[in-house]
Amino acid sequence: MPIQANPRLLVFLVLGSVIAPLLVGLHAPLAQNASTTNQPTFYRDVLPILERHCQSCHRSGGIAPMPFETYEETHPFAEAIRRATLAKSMPPWFADPNVGKFPMTHH
């Protein structure tokens, strides 16, 4: 199935291919990153993706066990985010597996 026809697949690819490497690679101080416009930054490049696809659960007081609202909160989970998105276990999809076969199931 082409990526254009499956927006969930596109989300998984973006999360697994963009967010995790950015999180792992953002070790310089924020001020230094801000002065280098070619370098990705957490707040400019990663946070908007997390806001759209993760923070409905991963926010302070949310259902997820940890918030992804700041670099300091998110960076320790960079490798776990990468693994979960590549395994397609995040973001979760709550379709009933007993009803039929779905293209984005993990089982």
C-alpha positions as CSV (number, residue, x, y, z in Angstrom):
1,M,0.0,0.0,0.0
2,P,1.5,3.4,-0.9
3,I,2.4,5.7,1.9
4,Q,0.1,8.4,0.5
5,A,-2.8,6.0,0.9
6,N,-1.9,5.1,4.5
7,P,-1.4,8.2,6.7
8,R,-0.7,6.0,9.8
9,L,2.2,4.4,8.0
10,L,3.5,7.9,7.3
11,V,3.2,8.8,11.0
12,F,5.2,5.7,12.0
13,L,7.9,6.5,9.5
14,V,8.2,10.1,10.6
15,L,8.3,9.2,14.3
16,G,10.7,6.4,13.9
17,S,12.9,8.0,11.3
18,V,12.9,11.7,12.4
19,I,12.1,12.1,16.1
20,A,14.4,9.4,17.6
21,P,17.5,10.4,15.7
22,L,16.9,14.1,16.4
23,L,16.4,13.3,20.1
24,V,19.6,11.2,20.3
25,G,21.6,13.9,18.3
26,L,20.5,17.0,20.2
27,H,23.2,17.1,22.8
28,A,24.4,20.7,22.3
29,P,23.0,23.4,24.5
30,L,19.7,24.9,23.3
31,A,21.4,28.4,22.8
32,Q,24.0,26.8,20.5
33,N,21.4,25.0,18.5
34,A,19.2,28.1,18.2
35,S,22.1,30.0,16.6
36,T,22.7,27.3,14.0
37,T,19.7,27.4,11.7
38,N,20.6,24.3,9.8
39,Q,20.8,22.1,12.9
40,P,17.5,20.6,14.0
41,T,16.3,21.6,17.5
42,F,13.9,19.8,19.9
43,Y,11.6,22.8,20.3
44,R,11.5,23.8,16.6
45,D,11.5,20.4,14.9
46,V,10.7,17.6,17.3
47,L,8.2,19.1,19.7
48,P,5.6,19.9,17.0
49,I,5.5,16.2,15.9
50,L,5.2,15.1,19.6
51,E,2.4,17.6,20.1
52,R,0.5,16.2,17.1
53,H,1.1,12.5,17.6
54,C,2.1,11.8,21.3
55,Q,0.9,14.5,23.7
56,S,-2.7,13.5,23.8
57,C,-1.4,10.8,26.2
58,H,2.2,11.9,26.9
59,R,1.5,15.2,28.8
60,S,1.5,16.2,32.4
61,G,-1.4,14.5,34.0
62,G,-2.0,12.4,30.9
63,I,-2.7,8.7,30.8
64,A,0.9,7.8,29.7
65,P,3.5,7.2,32.5
66,M,5.7,10.0,31.3
67,P,5.2,13.4,29.6
68,F,7.0,14.4,26.4
69,E,6.6,18.2,26.8
70,T,10.2,19.3,27.2
71,Y,13.6,18.2,26.0
72,E,14.6,17.2,29.5
73,E,11.5,15.0,29.9
74,T,11.8,13.4,26.4
75,H,15.5,12.9,25.8
76,P,15.9,10.0,28.3
77,F,13.3,8.1,26.3
78,A,14.7,8.7,22.8
79,E,15.8,5.1,22.2
80,A,12.5,3.8,23.6
81,I,10.6,6.2,21.3
82,R,12.6,5.0,18.3
83,R,12.0,1.3,19.1
84,A,8.3,1.8,19.8
85,T,7.7,3.7,16.6
86,L,9.7,1.3,14.5
87,A,7.8,-1.7,16.1
88,K,4.6,0.2,15.4
89,S,3.5,-0.1,19.0
90,M,3.3,3.6,19.3
91,P,1.2,5.5,18.8
92,P,-1.3,2.8,19.8
93,W,-4.3,1.8,17.7
94,F,-7.2,0.4,19.6
95,A,-8.9,-1.6,16.9
96,D,-10.4,-4.9,18.2
97,P,-8.1,-7.6,16.8
98,N,-11.0,-10.2,16.9
99,V,-13.1,-8.3,14.4
100,G,-10.9,-8.7,11.4
101,K,-7.5,-8.0,9.9
102,F,-6.3,-4.4,9.8
103,P,-3.3,-3.1,7.9
104,M,-1.6,-1.5,10.9
105,T,-1.9,-4.3,13.5
106,H,1.2,-5.4,15.4
107,H,0.2,-9.0,15.9
